[in-house]
Amino acid sequence: MSMRRAVFYVLVSVIVLVIVLSGTTASALWWYFHPAHVRTHGIVYGQRHGQPLHIDVARPARPNGLGVALMVSGGWKSGTNAFRPFMAAPLLRRGYTVFAVTHLSQPDATVMEIFDDVSRGIRFIRHHASEYGIDPDRIGVTGGSAGGHLSLMLATRGSPGPADAPDPVDRASSAVQAAAIFFPVTDLLNLGQSTENAGDGGPPKSFVKAFGPQSTNLAVWKAIGRAMSPIYHVTSNMPPVLIVQGGADTLTPPEQSEWFRDRAREVGGRVELIVRPGKKHGWLSMLWDIRLFADWFDRHLAQAGPDLFVIFPVVRNPARVTPQIKSVPNESSFGDAQRRHLARRRASVIVVATRRPRVVHTPPWSAKPRSSVLTIGIGSWA
């Protein structure tokens, strides 16, 4: 075989290999971003100005019993056809049921009304949690840009609804238990280096109408801007927040995320910030970054918090029982040494954990502990 022909065969082989590998990669990416799921479109969760508000629900093939609400919002504009399940592929693959919450777009609704409406969305999800097969006490939230802002508003201002509300949905809580978001605005009163800063102390210059007709009145704007800025509502008991931010973003510059993180640290809140150098307000590999969001929710939603152990001594007179309460990382931490210690003290243990009370230790000499079971409350400790 001549050298020329050998080189020709090598080149052809390399080209074929590149084509095969490219096709395989493309197929793998298509497969990854099209996870098996069942989508329910257009569930009405409320109304605004006579217009219905919708949620789309994407249920994974293997649900993990947890839900994540996706704020479908960009520039505080939304639409019922804006959600595509591939946007949440990493979450669906981890088993999260995804709720795509849409809203009436500004200026038809103000940002204040939009926040009220997405809060209603969380209440709706929580009220119907059993129908969707999710834990009502462990709901995450995600979104980008305006969706990130609304997510942070829920993380900092989410709260129980009024107990006397006529609609049972409105009685549910709008609080979330974890947030993972992209490039939010966090301080509307200090737009800093943003290209939206008109330099007059007023609202973002492209979104004046979004904040209502009084937003040009600076005295009124200060109240509106403060109420709608997550940074002014940070507390020590806010849920853990992950922010992924473009380092070259000029619309919501990195300082917005940095200020929020620093404020949270001051009060003992948990905020983790990842900056993508050179990236602007959105980048192609953002879809891949959503895997980090799935990791965050796995860490802060999927893993339950400490189990609460209530120790009841086995005595002849249950009325004189004084329970001891202790918290440990999880039930597996309640090992043989602790069981032997309790056996010496003739005690049994009741656990109030994230789902139901259960006996994890009964002394061998007593099939039925003589102390009565004391209900001290059941809830999520995540």
C-alpha positions in Angstrom: 0.0 0.0 0.0 1.4 3.4 -1.0 2.0 6.0 1.6 -0.5 8.3 -0.1 -3.3 5.7 0.1 -2.4 4.9 3.8 -2.7 8.6 4.7 -6.0 8.8 2.8 -7.4 5.8 4.8 -6.3 7.4 8.1 -7.9 10.7 7.3 -11.2 9.0 6.3 -11.1 7.0 9.5 -10.6 10.1 11.6 -13.4 11.9 9.8 -15.8 8.9 10.3 -14.8 8.7 14.0 -15.4 12.5 14.5 -18.9 12.1 12.8 -19.7 9.1 15.0 -18.6 10.8 18.2 -20.4 14.0 17.3 -23.6 12.1 16.6 -23.2 10.1 19.8 -22.7 13.3 21.8 -25.7 15.0 20.2 -27.8 11.9 20.9 -26.6 11.8 24.5 -27.4 15.5 25.0 -30.8 15.1 23.4 -31.6 12.1 25.7 -30.4 14.0 28.8 -32.5 17.0 28.2 -35.6 15.0 27.4 -36.3 13.0 30.6 -39.4 10.9 30.8 -42.2 12.8 32.5 -45.9 13.5 32.4 -46.9 17.2 31.9 -50.2 18.7 32.9 -50.7 22.0 31.2 -52.6 25.1 32.3 -53.8 24.4 35.8 -55.5 27.6 37.0 -54.2 28.7 40.4 -55.8 32.1 40.6 -56.7 35.2 38.6 -55.5 38.7 38.2 -57.6 41.5 36.6 -60.0 38.9 35.2 -57.2 36.8 33.7 -56.5 33.3 34.8 -53.1 32.4 36.3 -51.6 29.1 35.3 -49.2 26.4 36.6 -47.8 23.6 34.5 -46.8 20.5 36.3 -44.1 18.2 35.1 -44.0 14.8 37.0 -40.9 12.7 36.6 -41.0 9.0 35.8 -39.5 8.3 39.3 -40.7 11.0 41.7 -38.7 11.6 44.9 -41.7 13.1 46.7 -40.4 16.7 46.6 -41.4 19.7 44.5 -39.6 22.7 43.0 -41.5 25.8 41.8 -40.0 27.4 38.7 -40.8 31.1 38.4 -41.4 31.6 34.7 -40.5 35.3 34.4 -38.1 37.5 32.5 -38.3 41.2 32.9 -41.4 40.4 35.0 -43.1 39.1 31.8 -44.4 35.6 31.6 -46.6 33.3 29.4 -48.3 30.0 29.6 -46.2 28.6 26.7 -42.8 29.9 28.0 -42.0 26.8 30.0 -40.1 23.9 28.3 -39.4 20.8 30.3 -35.8 20.6 29.0 -35.2 23.7 31.1 -35.7 21.6 34.2 -34.2 18.3 32.9 -31.6 17.9 35.8 -34.4 18.4 38.3 -36.7 15.9 36.7 -33.9 13.4 36.4 -33.4 13.7 40.2 -37.0 13.0 40.8 -38.3 16.5 41.5 -41.8 17.3 40.5 -41.5 20.7 38.8 -44.2 23.4 39.0 -43.9 26.1 36.3 -45.6 29.2 37.8 -46.6 31.8 35.3 -48.1 35.2 36.0 -49.7 38.2 34.2 -47.0 40.2 32.6 -46.1 43.8 33.5 -47.3 46.4 32.9 -50.7 44.7 32.9 -49.9 43.7 36.5 -47.4 45.5 38.7 -44.4 43.7 40.2 -46.2 44.0 43.6 -49.2 42.2 42.2 -47.0 39.6 40.5 -45.3 38.8 43.8 -48.7 38.4 45.4 -49.7 36.1 42.6 -46.7 33.8 42.7 -47.1 33.7 46.5 -50.6 32.4 45.8 -48.9 29.9 43.4 -46.8 28.5 46.2 -49.9 28.3 48.5 -51.8 26.5 45.8 -49.0 23.9 45.4 -48.7 23.4 49.1 -52.5 23.1 49.5 -52.6 20.4 46.8 -49.4 18.7 47.8 -51.0 15.3 48.5 -52.5 15.3 45.0 -49.1 15.9 43.4 -47.4 13.4 45.7 -45.0 15.9 47.3 -44.0 16.9 50.8 -45.8 20.2 51.6 -43.0 21.1 54.1 -40.2 20.8 51.6 -40.7 22.9 48.5 -37.9 24.6 46.6 -38.0 27.5 44.2 -35.9 28.5 41.2 -35.8 31.0 38.4 -33.5 33.5 36.6 -33.4 37.3 36.4 -36.9 38.4 37.3 -37.7 34.8 38.2 -34.7 34.9 40.5 -35.9 38.1 42.1 -39.4 36.6 42.7 -37.7 33.4 44.1 -35.7 35.5 46.6 -38.9 37.4 47.5 -40.5 34.1 48.3 -37.4 33.0 50.2 -37.3 36.2 52.3 -41.0 37.1 52.6 -42.9 33.8 52.3 -45.2 33.4 55.2 -48.3 31.6 56.5 -51.6 32.8 55.1 -54.3 34.3 57.3 -56.1 31.5 59.2 -59.5 33.1 58.6 -59.1 33.4 54.8 -62.3 32.3 53.0 -60.3 30.4 50.4 -58.4 27.5 52.0 -55.6 27.9 49.5 -54.9 31.4 50.9 -54.5 29.9 54.4 -51.5 27.8 53.3 -48.0 29.2 53.7 -46.1 30.8 50.8 -42.7 30.0 52.4 -40.1 27.9 50.5 -37.4 25.7 52.1 -34.6 26.2 49.6 -33.8 28.4 46.6 -31.4 28.1 43.6 -31.4 30.9 41.1 -29.6 32.9 38.4 -28.6 36.6 38.4 -31.3 38.3 40.5 -31.8 42.0 41.3 -31.7 42.2 45.1 -31.7 45.9 45.9 -34.0 48.1 43.8 -33.0 51.2 45.8 -29.4 50.8 44.9 -29.0 49.7 41.3 -25.3 50.5 41.4 -23.5 49.7 38.1 -26.6 48.3 36.4 -27.4 49.7 32.9 -30.9 50.1 34.4 -29.7 52.8 36.8 -30.9 56.2 35.6 -29.0 57.9 38.3 -32.1 59.6 39.7 -32.8 57.2 42.6 -35.9 55.9 40.9 -36.9 52.5 39.6 -35.0 50.6 36.8 -35.4 52.9 33.8 -36.8 50.3 31.5 -39.3 49.1 34.1 -40.9 52.3 35.5 -44.4 51.3 34.5 -43.9 47.8 36.0 -44.0 49.3 39.5 -47.2 51.3 39.0 -48.2 54.9 38.3 -46.8 56.2 41.6 -43.3 54.8 41.0 -42.0 58.1 39.6 -42.8 59.8 43.0 -39.5 59.2 44.8 -41.1 59.3 48.2 -43.5 56.5 47.2 -40.8 54.7 45.3 -38.7 54.4 48.4 -41.4 52.4 50.1 -42.1 50.3 47.0 -38.5 49.7 46.3 -37.8 48.6 49.8 -40.8 46.3 50.0 -39.8 44.6 46.7 -36.1 44.3 47.4 -35.1 40.9 48.9 -32.0 42.4 50.6 -34.2 44.3 53.1 -36.0 41.1 54.3 -33.0 38.9 55.0 -33.3 37.0 58.3 -31.3 34.4 60.1 -34.0 31.8 59.5 -34.3 32.3 55.8 -33.9 29.1 53.7 -30.5 28.3 52.1 -30.0 30.1 48.8 -27.7 29.3 45.9 -27.0 32.1 43.3 -25.2 31.5 40.0 -24.1 34.9 38.5 -22.5 36.1 35.3 -19.3 38.0 36.1 -19.8 40.4 33.1 -23.5 40.9 33.6 -24.4 44.6 33.2 -28.1 44.3 33.7 -27.9 42.7 37.2 -24.2 43.1 38.0 -22.5 40.7 40.3 -22.6 43.3 43.1 -26.3 42.7 43.4 -25.7 39.0 44.4 -22.6 39.9 46.5 -24.6 42.5 48.5 -27.3 39.9 49.2 -24.8 37.2 50.2 -22.9 39.6 52.5 -26.1 40.8 54.2 -27.2 37.2 54.8 -23.8 36.4 56.3 -24.2 39.3 58.7 -27.4 37.8 60.2 -26.3 34.2 60.0 -28.2 33.2 56.8 -26.9 30.7 54.3 -26.2 32.0 50.8 -23.7 30.5 48.4 -22.6 32.5 45.3 -21.0 31.1 42.2 -19.7 33.7 39.7 -19.1 32.6 36.1 -16.2 34.9 34.8 -16.9 36.7 31.6 -20.5 35.5 31.4 -23.3 38.1 30.9 -27.0 38.0 31.6 -27.4 34.5 30.4 -25.1 32.0 28.7 -25.5 28.8 26.6 -24.2 26.4 29.3 -26.7 27.7 31.9 -28.8 24.6 31.3 -25.8 22.5 32.5 -25.5 24.7 35.6 -29.0 23.6 36.6 -27.3 20.4 37.7 -25.9 22.5 40.5 -29.4 23.5 41.4 -30.4 19.8 41.6 -27.3 19.2 43.9 -28.4 22.1 46.1 -32.0 20.8 46.4 -30.6 17.3 47.1 -28.6 18.8 49.9 -31.2 21.0 51.4 -34.6 19.4 50.6 -34.0 15.7 50.0 -32.0 15.3 53.2 -34.2 15.6 56.2 -32.9 17.5 59.2 -32.2 16.1 62.6 -34.6 13.6 64.1 -36.1 14.6 67.4 -35.8 11.8 70.0 -38.2 11.9 73.0 -37.0 9.5 75.7 -39.6 8.1 78.0 -38.4 6.1 81.1 -40.5 3.0 81.6 -42.1 3.5 85.0 -45.1 2.1 86.9 -46.7 5.6 87.0 -46.8 7.1 83.5 -48.3 10.3 84.9 -44.9 11.0 86.6 -42.9 10.5 83.4 -40.5 13.3 82.5 -39.4 12.9 78.9 -35.9 13.9 77.8 -35.6 15.5 74.4 -32.4 15.3 72.3 -31.6 15.9 68.6 -29.2 13.8 66.5 -28.3 14.0 62.8 -30.5 11.0 61.9 -31.9 7.7 63.2 -28.8 5.8 62.2 -26.9 7.9 64.7 -28.9 6.3 67.4 -26.6 3.3 67.7 -25.9 0.4 69.9 -24.1 2.4 72.6 -27.1 4.7 73.0 -29.4 1.6 73.1 -27.3 0.0 75.8 -27.3 3.2 77.8 -31.1 3.4 77.6 -31.4 -0.2 78.5 -29.5 0.5 81.7 -31.9 3.3 82.4 -34.9 1.2 81.5 -36.2 3.7 78.9 -37.8 3.5 75.5 -37.7 6.0 72.7 -40.3 7.7 70.5 -39.1 9.6 67.5 -40.9 12.6 66.0 -39.2 12.9 62.6 -40.1 14.4 59.3 -43.0 12.1 58.5 -44.4 10.1 61.4 -43.6 9.1 65.0 -42.1 5.7 65.4 -40.6 3.6 68.2 -36.9 2.9 67.5 -36.0 1.3 70.8 -38.1 -0.8 73.2 -36.4 -2.5 76.2 -36.3 -6.3 75.8 -38.0 -6.8 79.2 -41.1 -4.8 78.1 -43.1 -5.5 75.0 -45.3 -2.5 75.7 -43.7 0.5 77.4 -45.9 1.6 80.2 -45.4 5.2 79.5 -48.1 6.9 77.3 -47.2 8.4 74.0 -46.9 12.1 74.2 -47.6 14.0 70.9 -45.4 17.0 70.8 -45.9 17.9 67.1 -44.9 16.6 63.7 -43.4 18.6 61.0 -40.4 19.1 58.7 -37.1 19.5 60.5 -35.2 20.1 57.2 
